[in-house]
Amino acid sequence: MSLALIIPDRKLDDLQQRLTQALPDSRIEIWPDISDASAVEFAVVWKQPPGSLAALPNLKAIQCFGAGVDAILSDSTLPALPIARIVDPTLTQTMVRYLDSVVNYYRLRLDLFIAQQQQQLWQAKSPRRFQHICLLGLGELGSAAASHFAVLGYQVSGWSRTAKQLEGIQCFSAEAELTAAVAQADIVICLLPLTPATESLLDTVFFSRLKAGAILINVARGAIVDDEALLAALNNGQLQAACLDVFRQEPLPAQHPFWQHPAILITPHVSAVTNVSTVVAQIADNYRRSQRGELMANLVDISKGY
């Protein structure tokens, strides 16, 4: 029996070595160099090529190498198997630190001062006075970020598909409450899963619900944002700025207008990168569970898409 790593365009030697140490009785192979497809019973995947999982006839379970599973579920040939995702405190801490840094980047007007430096302009400005932050998505990452900003003294609201209760957070749910969740926010942070219900959710209507001059931070999935609507909202002043870590196509194409827009800060999908050293134990545990016929930890509800 063997475990397949189906994670294209990433160096996997370290992950393979660590999993070999954790699972000495199993063969750990890197796709597409699979010696015997019929021997593969467990796959660790991230943005797997369509059909690659269906080509493994004895596959029992699938482990996503990250927190989001939309790329797995988009495969029309996906076998009907249990799927687990990574829930990692280190990944959560990394995300919270990223968001805290971006909020402070805008609070301290570093975006303005960078522009002024390019113009050789010396003009002091006081920090922006942010009071209200809204989190779209209150899962593992969203809840942690919401609690972090609440502790710092911000008024924090959160919106999720299903009702949640978090101490110190004003929680909203369902489509009917989305407007109320974002209406007073100085900063809106998107941490929603990508599902059919959230694709292009942040569109012209959504941006019209924000107070003028709000700032958007998207660290979820690029397809949740309507690119043209975002550009229009920035150009007409409805949005003051946007920090984007995720995009519909990655890497972002060279000709995309986001690159040159003065109000957009781009980072290359680095807000919460999976740390190999902290997730190997979780992957190995789920592998053992699947071999024993037990439920894996952090199972995905495929009907919900997360």
Order of alpha helices (4+ residues) and beta strands (2+ residues): beta-alpha-beta-beta-beta-alpha-beta-alpha-alpha-beta-alpha-beta-beta-alpha-beta-alpha-beta-alpha-beta-beta-alpha
